[in-house]
Amino acid sequence: MLRAAGRLVGGGLNQLVVQVIIAVVAMIFTAVTTVIGLGLKAVMGWRVSEDVEVSGIDQAEHGESAYEALGVGRFSTDTGAGAPAPVRRSTTEANA
């Protein structure tokens, strides 16, 4: 006689126990990582200050700016290879 395999009868009680253990381990892992994240938030905070964000996080966090060395980027003034810096135009000049 063929035995039906499915969600309720496919693995018997052993399979159910394995799945419950895996679910409990996943919940414990999630709880531990949440506690670690909240601890880091309390100690360091999630974000840098607005002043640092505006002035450039690379400069504040690492003491250098990757984009200025490459001559690209929104705030780049040094093109790196002796070429002139890009000309910034206001939106009214660009649309005229």
C-alpha positions as CSV (number, residue, x, y, z in Angstrom):
1,M,0.0,0.0,0.0
2,L,1.3,3.5,-0.9
3,R,1.7,6.0,1.9
4,A,0.8,9.6,1.3
5,A,3.5,12.2,1.7
6,G,2.6,15.7,2.6
7,R,2.8,18.4,5.2
8,L,0.9,16.6,7.9
9,V,1.9,13.0,7.2
10,G,5.2,13.3,5.3
11,G,7.8,12.9,8.1
12,G,5.9,11.9,11.1
13,L,6.5,13.3,14.6
14,N,10.3,13.3,14.1
15,Q,10.1,15.8,11.2
16,L,7.7,18.0,13.3
17,V,10.2,18.1,16.2
18,V,13.1,19.0,13.8
19,Q,11.0,21.9,12.3
20,V,10.0,23.2,15.8
21,I,13.7,23.1,16.9
22,I,14.7,25.0,13.8
23,A,12.0,27.6,14.3
24,V,13.1,28.1,17.9
25,V,16.7,28.5,16.9
26,A,15.7,31.1,14.3
27,M,13.7,33.0,17.0
28,I,16.7,32.9,19.4
29,F,19.1,34.1,16.7
30,T,16.7,37.0,15.8
31,A,16.4,38.0,19.5
32,V,20.1,38.0,20.0
33,T,20.9,40.0,16.9
34,T,18.1,42.5,17.9
35,V,19.7,42.9,21.4
36,I,23.1,43.4,19.8
37,G,21.7,46.0,17.4
38,L,19.9,47.9,20.1
39,G,23.1,47.9,22.2
40,L,25.1,49.3,19.3
41,K,22.4,52.0,18.7
42,A,22.6,53.0,22.4
43,V,26.4,53.2,22.4
44,M,27.2,54.5,18.9
45,G,23.9,55.6,17.3
46,W,22.6,54.6,13.9
47,R,23.7,57.6,11.9
48,V,26.4,60.2,11.8
49,S,25.5,63.8,12.6
50,E,23.9,66.0,10.0
51,D,27.0,68.2,9.8
52,V,29.2,65.2,9.0
53,E,26.7,63.9,6.5
54,V,26.7,67.2,4.6
55,S,30.4,67.7,4.7
56,G,31.3,64.2,3.7
57,I,31.2,60.9,5.6
58,D,34.5,59.7,4.0
59,Q,36.4,62.6,5.3
60,A,34.9,62.5,8.8
61,E,35.1,58.7,9.3
62,H,38.3,57.8,7.3
63,G,40.2,61.1,7.0
64,E,40.2,60.9,3.2
65,S,37.9,61.3,0.2
66,A,37.9,58.7,-2.5
67,Y,36.0,60.7,-5.0
68,E,38.2,63.8,-5.0
69,A,41.2,61.6,-5.9
70,L,39.3,60.2,-8.8
71,G,38.1,63.6,-10.0
72,V,34.5,62.5,-10.0
73,G,31.7,63.2,-7.6
74,R,29.4,66.0,-6.8
75,F,31.7,68.0,-4.5
76,S,35.0,67.2,-6.4
77,T,37.3,70.2,-7.0
78,D,40.5,68.3,-7.7
79,T,40.3,66.4,-11.0
80,G,43.5,64.4,-10.2
81,A,45.1,64.5,-13.7
82,G,45.6,68.3,-14.0
83,A,42.5,68.8,-16.0
84,P,40.3,71.8,-15.1
85,A,37.5,71.3,-12.6
86,P,34.0,70.8,-14.0
87,V,32.0,74.0,-14.3
88,R,29.0,74.0,-12.0
89,R,25.9,75.8,-13.4
90,S,22.7,76.6,-11.7
91,T,19.5,75.1,-12.9
92,T,18.4,78.4,-14.5
93,E,21.7,78.7,-16.5
94,A,21.5,75.0,-17.6
95,N,17.9,75.4,-18.8
96,A,18.5,78.7,-20.7
